[in-house]
Amino acid sequence: MKKLQYHNNSNVHSFLSIILGISLIFSLVTVAFINSHKDMNQAFGHSFTSDDSVTFLSIAKKALIELELAKKNFPSNITLAMDHSDNAAMLVNDVYYVDDEIVDDQDFINRYDKEIASENGTIHSLVLADLIDQALRAYNSAIRLNIDLTNMSNLIVLDNFEKYINSNNPLNKSSHNFEKFQKLISNNNTITDPADYETALMLAKEIKDLYKNKLENLVINDSSNSSSTSNTINSSLVSKLEKDLDNLNSILLNKGSGKDLLKLVHLNIHPSLQQLFNLETKMNMNMNMNMNTNMNMKNNTMKMDG
């Protein structure tokens, strides 16, 4: 190949610099666009803030569930046992590497014992919320629903669909969307993935156990130290949350509708958890951060002006 002269190299370098600059700007704009749309999507649902302890505990509990299901199905149903074993292997790997400070088995044991023994209501309520989301996803996959039950904005779409089918407008029953949302409101679902269905049911059981063993007493003790008015409110919410968690288990056991799950979780369970344990959503956290940033900028401007 011929070597380019120096002045040509200089032109090429200048040209490449311009291209790289444009590419960088385009990338930054694209990332900002994606992030802004992520925030918009989160605003529709109860996307609670989280931390390392919540992530660790959630993955650990899901790994234990898959391990138990693998053991339960072995050797009577080797196919299901293998499915759950594969899921367990991935989750065990994930939870082991979730903390950079875990370098050996003893480190993991210490971290696990510490998180399990924790009496932090915020952490366990966030784990509960995450396990509920996982149960919805597992059930979604089990019946091949193809509608995200963890996304609260689908309640709006569902409401519009129900208004549409109850109207006098002609229905296009052969359309993909009609079939999809018809399945969403169906109370007689066929299980097409037994492994995911078993996971959903076991998650529902773990959710109830976690509430009973870790959260119920914390709420009761907190209520005893509160005023009579807040005590009455908390008692009512506790009773309501218990019934809603039972309903969650009942809907899954009876292979009920995704519509009922959507409404139960997003309109009942999440708001109760949020109020009882003072959970903060990502949207609220972002708003608070923006307000603090704006206040700091305003204060700095005032100091500079002064």
N, C-alpha and C positions, 0 to 999 in steps of 0.2 A: 504493500500500500504506500501511497505517496504521503510524505509528511507535510502537514499544513505549515505555511509560513507563520512567523510570529504574529504578524498583524492580523492574519486570519484567525489564529487562536484567540487573540484578544477579542475579536468580534464574536467568536463562538461563545467565549466566556461571558461576554455581556448579554448575549442572547439567552444563554442558559440561566443567568442570574434573573433576567426578567421573567422567564418561564417559571422558575422556582418560586419567585416572589408571588406571581399570580396564583400558582398552585397552592402556596401556603395560605394566601388570603381566602381562596375558594374552600380549602379544608376547614379553616377556622369558621367561616360563615356556615358551612354545612354542619359542623359539630354544634354550633350555637342553635341552628335551626332544629336539629334533632333533639337537643336537650330541652329547648323550649316546648317542643311538642310532647316530650316525655312528661314535663311538669303539667302540661294541659291535661294529659291522660290521667295522671295521678289525682288531679283535682276532682275527678268524677267518683273516686272510691275512697275507702278508708285505708290509705296506705300509711301505716303507722311507722314512726321512726324506730330504728333498731340499733343494736350494738353487737360486739363480738360475743358476749355471753348469750344473747338471744340466738345468734346464728349457730353457735356451738351446741347449745341445748336442743335446738330444733333438729339439726342434722343428726345428733346422737339419738334422739328419740325415734326419728324415722328409720335410722339404721337398726335399732333394736326391734322395731316392728317388723321390718323385712326379715331379720334373722329369725324371729319367732315364727313368722309365716312359712319360712323355708323349712324349719324344723317340724312344724305342724303337718306339712304336706309330704314330708319324706318318711317312708318310701311309697306311701299310698298314691300320690300323684307327682311323679318325678318331673313332669313338665312344669307344673306350678312351682315346685320346689326349686327348680333351676332358675325360673324367672325371678323369684324372690331372692335367690342367692346372688344373682347378677346385680340386682338393685342394691342389696346389702353391701356387696363388695365396693360398689361405687360410692355409697354413702360413708362407709367406714374410711375409705381413702380420703374423702372430702373432709370429714370431721377431724381426721388425724393431722391434716395439713392446714386446717383453718387458722391455727395459731403458730406463728414462726418460732415461738419460744419452746414449743414441744419438739424435743429432739430424740426422745426415747420413750419406751413404754411407761416408765415410772412418771415421767412428766405428764403423759396423757392421763394416767390414773389420778394423779393429783388434781389436774384441771377438772376432770370429770366429777370426782368426789366433791370438789368445791362448788361446782355449778349446781349439782343435784341437791346439795344440802342448803343452798341459798334460800332465804326467806324473803327475797325481794319480790314484792307483788308486781311491780312494773315489768320485771324481766319475765316472770312466769305468765303474766297476762299477754305479753307480746308473743311468747312462744305458743300460747293457746291460739292466738289470732293466726299465726303462721300455720299451725297444724290444721286449722279450719280451712285455710286456703288450699293446703295440700290435699285435704279430703275432697274438696270441690274439684280440683284438677284430676284426681284419681278417678272420681265418679264420672267426670266428663269424658275421660279416656275410656272408661269401662263400657259406656253406652254409645261411644262415638258421636257425641253431641256436636262438637265443632263450634261451640259458642263459649266464650270465656266467662265462666260463672264467677270468677274473682273480680271482674270488671263491673263496677256499679252502673256505668253508663248504659249497659245492656238492659237495665230496667226501663230506661226511656224508650229504647228500641222495642222492647217487649210490649210496653204500653201502647205504642203506636200500632204495632202489629195486631193486638187484640181489638183495638178500635177499628182497624181495617177489616178484620174478618167478621166483626159484628155490624158492619155497615151494609148498605144495600149495593155497594160497588161490586161489579163482577170480579170473581176471584180467579187468578191464574194458578191453579193448584199444581200445575206441572213445573212451576219455576223452582229453582234451587232454594231460594230464600223462603218460599212458602213451606217447603218440605222441612227445611232447617228449623224454622220457628214453630212449625206444627209439632216437631219432635220435642222442642223446648217445653211445650205446655202438656205433653203427654204424661199420663200417670201409669202407663203400662210399658215400661222400657225393657228392652232385651239386652242382656249382658253379653257383649261381644268380646270382652277381655276380662276373664275371671280373675287373673292376678291383680289387676288394678282395682277390681271390685272388692276383693279381699282386703287390699290395702286401705281402701276408703272406709270399710267397716271397722277395721282395726284402729284406724286413726280416730274415728268417732268415739270408740271406746276409750282410747288414750286421752282424748279431749275431756271426756267426762271425768275420768280418774284424776287428771291433772287439776281440774277445777275443784274436785272434792278434797284432794290431798294437800293442795298448795294454796289455793285462792279463797275458798269459802271461809275458812277460819280468819284469814287476814281481813276480809270485809266485815265479818261479824265483830271482831275485836276493835276495828276502826269505828264501827257504828256505836259501840258501847261508850266510846270516848267523845261522841259527837252530841250535838244538840238534839232535842226530841224531834224537831222538824226534819233535819238531815237524816236522822236515824230511821224515820218512817220512809223517807225516799229511798234510802239504801236497802231497807228490808224489802220494799216493793220491787226494786231492781234485781235484788238477789233472787227472789222468788221467780221473777220473770225470766231471768237468765237461765236458771235451772230448767225451767219448762222448755225454753227455746233450745237448749242443748239436748234435751230428751227428744224434742221434735226433729232436730237434725239427724239424730240416730235413727228415728222412726222412718223418716223420708228415705234414707239410704237403704234401710232394711227392706222397705216395701218397694224399692226401685221406683221411687216417685219422680215427680217432674223437676226439671231444672229450674222452672219458674218459681216453684215453692222454695227451693234452696236459695235462689237469688234474693227473694224478698226476705226470707228468714234471716239470712246472714247479714245482708247490707242494711236492712231496715230495723232489725231487732238486736241481733247478737253484737255486732260491731258497736253500735251506739251505746249499748249497756256496758260493754267492756271499757269503752272510752270514758264514760261517766264515772264508773265505779273505781277505775284505777288511774284516772287522770292521764290517759294516753294522749300523746301529741301526734297529729298527722304530719306527714311530710309537707303538705301544703301550708299548714299553719307555721311549721318551723321555717320554711322558706320565706313566708311573709314576715315573720319576726326578725329573721336575719336581714331582710331587705330594709325593714323599718329601722333596725339598729344601725345599719350601714348608712342610711340616709341621715339619721340623727347625728352620727359621728362626722359625716361630711359637712353637715350644717354647722356643727359646733366648731369644726376646724376652720370653716370659712369665716365664722364670726370672730374667732381668735385672730385670724390673719387680717381681717378688716380692722379689728381693734388695734 
